[in-house]
Amino acid sequence: MKKILVAAILLIGCISASAQSFGVGGGFINSTTKSENTSDALNGGYVQATADLNLTSAFSVVAGLRYVYTGGNKDLLLWEGKVANHTLGVPVFAKFNVFNNGDLKAFLFAGPTLYYGLSSKSKVGSATVDNYDHTFKPLNVTVGGGIGLDAMEAVRFTIGYDYGVTNRYQSDNFKANSADIRFGVAFLF
């Protein structure tokens, strides 16, 4: 796992060395884990830094580093409890400009994100359980896309959706995937 994180950081370093613009921002995320019979959603937020490598006037590659927190009160088996998840992601997207009038640029983006769970805890009363010990796998790969708008080359607004292609549960007998919806704002420089 450490090799994957080191490779991702090196990839971001190489892209940012030749990037034409950078962005720092954050937003709201709704993360749902869907299995055969159930769906469990958590809300939260994220912060991220991105680097845009413009290959042509219509096509760019955007890579970044994203920290995500999701959590809240949940029904855990028979009791009410609290869940807190901390995740680090490395998105790499292809960005296609579809409209450009100088001050406003609309675009579509699509690509994978590699997520690694830093911490996932469930707490009921005074008992705390590490979800990565028994329930979830910390590694998750998603694919997705979305739409965005750059205003005056200073602010970026995005709406995105990611679907997890990996089984989130440690058991092979039970399968579940993640699905995330994001709304974000970033400042470009």
C-alpha positions in Angstrom: 0.0 0.0 0.0 2.9 2.4 0.8 4.2 1.8 -2.7 0.9 2.9 -4.2 0.8 6.1 -2.1 4.4 6.9 -3.0 3.7 6.3 -6.7 0.6 8.6 -6.5 2.6 11.4 -4.8 5.3 11.1 -7.4 2.7 11.2 -10.2 1.2 14.4 -8.7 4.7 15.9 -8.3 5.5 15.2 -12.0 2.2 16.7 -13.2 2.5 19.7 -10.9 6.0 20.4 -12.2 4.6 21.1 -15.6 1.1 22.3 -14.6 -0.3 25.6 -15.9 -2.7 26.2 -13.0 -3.4 25.0 -9.5 -6.5 24.9 -7.4 -7.3 24.7 -3.7 -10.8 24.2 -2.5 -13.4 22.0 -0.9 -17.0 21.2 -0.7 -19.8 18.9 0.4 -19.9 15.1 -0.2 -22.6 12.5 0.2 -21.0 9.0 0.4 -23.3 6.0 0.1 -22.3 2.3 0.6 -24.7 0.1 -1.4 -25.1 -3.6 -0.9 -27.6 -6.1 -2.3 -30.3 -5.2 0.3 -29.3 -2.0 2.0 -28.0 1.5 1.3 -26.2 3.6 4.0 -25.4 7.2 3.4 -23.1 9.6 5.3 -22.6 13.3 4.7 -19.4 15.2 5.1 -16.9 17.5 3.4 -13.7 17.4 1.5 -10.7 19.6 0.8 -8.3 19.2 -2.1 -5.5 20.6 -4.1 -5.3 20.1 -7.9 -3.0 20.7 -10.7 -4.2 21.2 -14.3 -1.9 20.2 -17.2 -3.3 21.7 -20.4 -2.5 19.5 -23.4 -4.6 21.5 -25.9 -7.1 24.4 -25.6 -9.9 21.8 -25.3 -8.3 19.0 -23.3 -6.5 18.9 -19.9 -5.4 16.3 -17.3 -6.2 17.2 -13.7 -4.6 15.4 -10.8 -5.0 16.1 -7.2 -4.9 15.1 -3.6 -8.2 15.0 -1.7 -8.9 14.6 2.1 -12.5 13.4 2.8 -14.4 13.3 6.1 -17.8 11.6 6.4 -19.7 10.9 9.5 -22.7 11.3 11.7 -25.3 9.5 13.8 -26.3 6.1 12.4 -28.3 3.0 13.4 -25.6 0.5 14.1 -27.2 -2.9 14.4 -29.7 -2.4 17.2 -28.3 0.8 18.7 -27.9 4.4 17.7 -24.2 5.2 17.2 -21.7 7.6 15.6 -19.5 6.9 12.6 -16.5 8.9 11.5 -14.4 8.2 8.4 -11.2 9.9 7.3 -10.0 9.1 3.7 -7.2 10.3 1.4 -7.9 10.2 -2.4 -5.8 10.8 -5.5 -8.1 11.8 -8.4 -6.8 11.8 -12.0 -9.3 13.2 -14.5 -9.5 14.0 -18.2 -11.1 17.5 -18.6 -12.9 18.5 -21.8 -13.7 22.2 -22.3 -17.1 22.5 -23.9 -17.6 26.3 -23.7 -15.2 29.1 -23.5 -16.0 32.8 -23.8 -12.9 34.1 -22.0 -14.4 34.8 -18.6 -16.4 31.6 -18.3 -15.3 28.1 -19.2 -17.6 25.1 -18.9 -16.1 21.6 -18.9 -16.8 17.9 -18.5 -14.4 15.7 -16.5 -14.1 11.9 -16.1 -11.6 9.5 -14.6 -10.6 7.3 -11.7 -9.8 8.1 -8.0 -7.8 6.0 -5.8 -8.9 6.2 -2.1 -7.2 4.9 1.0 -9.0 4.9 4.3 -7.0 6.5 7.1 -9.5 5.8 9.8 -13.0 4.5 10.1 -14.5 4.3 13.6 -18.0 3.4 14.9 -18.9 4.3 18.4 -21.9 3.0 20.4 -22.0 4.3 24.0 -18.5 3.9 25.3 -17.5 1.1 22.9 -15.5 2.1 19.8 -14.8 -0.3 16.9 -12.2 0.2 14.1 -14.2 -0.7 11.0 -11.0 -1.5 9.0 -10.3 -4.3 11.5 -13.5 -6.3 10.9 -15.8 -4.8 8.2 -14.3 -2.6 5.5 -11.3 -2.7 3.3 -9.3 0.6 3.4 -8.6 0.6 -0.4 -11.3 1.8 -2.8 -11.1 2.6 -6.5 -13.8 4.8 -8.0 -14.6 5.9 -11.5 -16.7 8.9 -12.3 -17.1 12.3 -13.7 -19.0 15.5 -13.6 -19.4 19.1 -14.9 -17.7 22.3 -13.9 -17.4 26.0 -14.5 -14.3 28.2 -14.3 -15.1 31.9 -13.7 -12.5 34.5 -14.6 -9.7 31.9 -14.2 -10.1 32.5 -10.5 -12.9 30.3 -9.2 -14.0 26.7 -10.1 -17.4 25.2 -9.4 -17.8 21.5 -9.8 -20.5 18.8 -9.4 -19.2 15.2 -9.6 -20.3 11.6 -9.1 -18.0 8.6 -8.4 -18.9 4.9 -8.3 -16.7 2.4 -6.5 -15.5 -0.5 -8.5 -14.0 -2.4 -5.6 -15.9 -4.5 -3.0 -15.8 -2.4 0.2 -16.4 -5.4 2.6 -13.7 -7.8 3.7 -16.0 -10.8 3.2 -16.2 -12.3 -0.3 -19.7 -13.6 0.6 -21.1 -10.0 1.0 -20.5 -7.3 -1.6 -21.0 -3.6 -1.4 -19.8 -0.6 -3.4 -19.6 3.1 -2.7 -21.2 5.9 -4.6 -20.3 9.6 -3.9 -21.9 12.9 -5.0 -19.7 16.0 -4.6 -20.4 19.7 -4.8 -17.3 21.9 -4.6 -15.7 25.3 -5.0 -11.9 25.9 -5.6 -9.8 28.9 -6.0 -7.4 28.9 -9.0 -4.0 30.4 -9.2 
